Amino acid sequence: MNLLFDFTVDKAAKTIFITREFDADLSLVWDAFTKPEILDQWVAPKPWMSKTKYMDFKVGGRRFYAMVSPEGQERWAIQKYTSISPKTNFKMLNAFADKDENPELPGSDWDYTFSEENGKTTVRITIYNESLARMEKMIEMGFTEGFKMSMKNLENVLSDLSQK
């Protein structure tokens, strides 16, 4: 099955635009992005793993998590949810952080929009960085390849969950 995956970096706008289609129903895809027990299964590009310390998915709530390397090195990040429209859209501020939850600002603004048509769910993600340097650092750290790997992981997780 050919599922849409578009990944565009617009340096002038300091924004990354991602559109990804999944062969799964909307509520399942929404849960995969908003429930830590599912999120941790796919969000880290292998061989890295994701470890959520806590996640409070509500406006003003936060997720504090680490990407953990095979050697056990932890890269922490914090997300603060700024807007939630169930099963349609959520927005958050994302920032790298240290293990004590001190954010490295500036961060980036993420805007997720979900829609379903003919049993397929499309997720549109806009990532705005107020700092071009930060966006370039994200890309240098392998964000593009890592994100594409994460999306493939998610496809596999959704397939497994759909069969349960």
LUMSE-323480 format. One record per residue (C-alpha): x, y, z. Coordinates in Angstrom, 1 decimal. Layout:
LUMSE-323480
+--------+--------+--------+
:     xx :     yy :     zz :
+--------+--------+--------+
:      X :      Y :      Z :
...
+--------+--------+--------+
***
This chain:
LUMSE-323480
+--------+--------+--------+
:     xx :     yy :     zz :
+--------+--------+--------+
:    0.0 :    0.0 :    0.0 :
:    1.3 :    3.4 :   -1.0 :
:    0.9 :    5.8 :    1.9 :
:    1.6 :    9.5 :    1.6 :
:    4.7 :   10.8 :    3.3 :
:    5.9 :   14.4 :    2.6 :
:    8.7 :   16.0 :    4.6 :
:    9.6 :   19.6 :    3.7 :
:   12.2 :   21.9 :    5.4 :
:   11.6 :   25.6 :    4.8 :
:   14.6 :   27.4 :    6.2 :
:   13.3 :   30.8 :    5.3 :
:   10.2 :   30.2 :    7.4 :
:   12.2 :   28.2 :   10.1 :
:    9.5 :   25.5 :    9.7 :
:    9.4 :   21.8 :    8.9 :
:    6.2 :   20.5 :    7.3 :
:    5.4 :   16.8 :    7.6 :
:    2.3 :   15.0 :    6.2 :
:    2.0 :   11.3 :    6.9 :
:   -0.8 :    8.9 :    6.1 :
:   -1.5 :    5.7 :    8.1 :
:   -3.6 :    2.7 :    7.3 :
:   -5.4 :    2.9 :   10.6 :
:   -8.4 :    4.5 :   12.1 :
:   -8.2 :    8.0 :   13.6 :
:   -8.8 :    7.0 :   17.3 :
:   -5.9 :    4.5 :   17.2 :
:   -3.5 :    7.0 :   15.6 :
:   -4.6 :    9.7 :   18.1 :
:   -3.8 :    7.3 :   21.0 :
:   -0.4 :    6.5 :   19.5 :
:    0.5 :   10.2 :   19.7 :
:   -1.1 :   10.9 :   23.1 :
:   -0.6 :    7.8 :   25.3 :
:    2.9 :    7.3 :   26.7 :
:    2.7 :    3.5 :   26.7 :
:    2.1 :    3.6 :   22.9 :
:    4.3 :    6.6 :   22.2 :
:    7.4 :    5.0 :   23.8 :
:    7.0 :    2.0 :   21.5 :
:    7.6 :    4.0 :   18.3 :
:    8.9 :    7.5 :   18.8 :
:   12.6 :    6.7 :   19.1 :
:   14.5 :    5.8 :   15.9 :
:   16.0 :    2.3 :   16.5 :
:   18.3 :    1.3 :   18.1 :
:   17.4 :    4.2 :   20.5 :
:   14.5 :    3.8 :   22.9 :
:   12.1 :    6.3 :   24.3 :
:   11.5 :    6.5 :   28.1 :
:    8.7 :    8.7 :   29.4 :
:    9.2 :    9.8 :   33.0 :
:    5.8 :   11.4 :   33.1 :
:    3.1 :   12.6 :   30.7 :
:    0.1 :   14.7 :   31.6 :
:   -1.8 :   15.1 :   28.3 :
:   -4.0 :   18.2 :   29.0 :
:   -3.7 :   21.9 :   28.3 :
:   -0.8 :   23.1 :   30.5 :
:    0.3 :   19.5 :   31.1 :
:    3.7 :   18.2 :   30.2 :
:    5.6 :   15.2 :   29.0 :
:    9.2 :   14.7 :   30.2 :
:   11.0 :   12.0 :   28.4 :
:   14.4 :   10.8 :   27.2 :
:   15.7 :    9.2 :   24.1 :
:   18.1 :    6.5 :   25.3 :
:   21.0 :    5.3 :   23.2 :
:   22.0 :    1.6 :   23.1 :
:   24.9 :    2.5 :   25.4 :
:   22.5 :    4.1 :   27.9 :
:   23.1 :    7.7 :   27.1 :
:   20.0 :    9.8 :   27.8 :
:   18.9 :   12.9 :   25.8 :
:   16.1 :   14.5 :   27.7 :
:   13.3 :   16.7 :   26.3 :
:   10.2 :   18.4 :   27.7 :
:    6.9 :   19.1 :   26.0 :
:    4.3 :   21.5 :   27.2 :
:    0.8 :   21.1 :   25.8 :
:   -0.7 :   24.4 :   24.8 :
:   -3.9 :   23.4 :   23.0 :
:   -5.9 :   20.2 :   22.6 :
:   -9.0 :   19.5 :   20.4 :
:   -9.6 :   15.8 :   20.9 :
:   -8.9 :   13.6 :   17.9 :
:   -8.5 :   16.7 :   15.7 :
:   -5.5 :   18.8 :   16.8 :
:   -3.0 :   19.4 :   19.5 :
:   -0.2 :   21.9 :   19.9 :
:    2.9 :   21.8 :   22.1 :
:    6.2 :   23.5 :   22.9 :
:    9.1 :   21.1 :   22.7 :
:   12.5 :   21.8 :   24.2 :
:   15.7 :   19.8 :   24.8 :
:   16.3 :   19.6 :   28.6 :
:   18.7 :   18.3 :   31.2 :
:   17.8 :   15.4 :   33.5 :
:   16.5 :   17.9 :   36.1 :
:   13.9 :   19.3 :   33.6 :
:   15.8 :   22.6 :   32.9 :
:   14.8 :   23.4 :   29.3 :
:   17.3 :   24.5 :   26.7 :
:   15.5 :   27.4 :   25.1 :
:   14.5 :   28.4 :   22.5 :
:   12.4 :   25.4 :   21.7 :
:   10.1 :   24.6 :   18.8 :
:    6.3 :   24.8 :   18.4 :
:    4.7 :   21.6 :   17.2 :
:    1.2 :   21.6 :   15.7 :
:   -0.5 :   18.2 :   14.9 :
:   -3.6 :   17.9 :   12.9 :
:   -5.4 :   14.6 :   12.4 :
:   -8.0 :   13.7 :    9.8 :
:   -9.5 :   10.4 :    8.6 :
:  -10.8 :    9.5 :    5.1 :
:  -11.7 :    6.0 :    3.8 :
:  -10.2 :    4.3 :    6.8 :
:   -6.9 :    6.1 :    6.4 :
:   -5.7 :    8.7 :    8.9 :
:   -3.6 :   11.6 :    7.8 :
:   -1.4 :   13.4 :   10.4 :
:   -0.1 :   16.9 :    9.4 :
:    2.7 :   18.2 :   11.6 :
:    4.1 :   21.7 :   11.5 :
:    7.3 :   22.4 :   13.5 :
:    8.2 :   26.0 :   13.9 :
:   11.6 :   27.1 :   15.4 :
:   12.0 :   30.7 :   16.4 :
:   15.7 :   30.0 :   16.0 :
:   17.1 :   28.9 :   12.6 :
:   20.3 :   27.8 :   14.5 :
:   18.2 :   25.4 :   16.6 :
:   16.4 :   24.0 :   13.6 :
:   19.7 :   23.4 :   11.8 :
:   21.0 :   21.7 :   15.0 :
:   18.0 :   19.4 :   15.0 :
:   18.6 :   18.5 :   11.4 :
:   22.4 :   18.0 :   12.0 :
:   21.5 :   15.7 :   14.9 :
:   19.7 :   13.4 :   12.3 :
:   16.2 :   14.6 :   12.9 :
:   15.1 :   14.0 :    9.3 :
:   16.3 :   10.4 :    9.1 :
:   15.3 :    9.7 :   12.7 :
:   11.8 :   11.0 :   12.2 :
:   11.3 :    8.9 :    9.1 :
:   12.4 :    5.8 :   11.0 :
:   10.0 :    6.7 :   13.8 :
:    7.1 :    7.0 :   11.3 :
:    8.0 :    3.5 :   10.0 :
:    8.1 :    2.2 :   13.7 :
:    4.6 :    3.8 :   14.2 :
:    3.3 :    2.1 :   11.1 :
:    4.4 :   -1.3 :   12.5 :
:    2.9 :   -0.5 :   16.0 :
:   -0.4 :    0.6 :   14.4 :
:   -0.5 :   -2.6 :   12.4 :
:    0.1 :   -4.7 :   15.5 :
:   -2.5 :   -2.8 :   17.5 :
:   -5.1 :   -3.0 :   14.7 :
:   -4.8 :   -6.8 :   14.8 :
:   -5.5 :   -7.0 :   18.5 :
+--------+--------+--------+
***
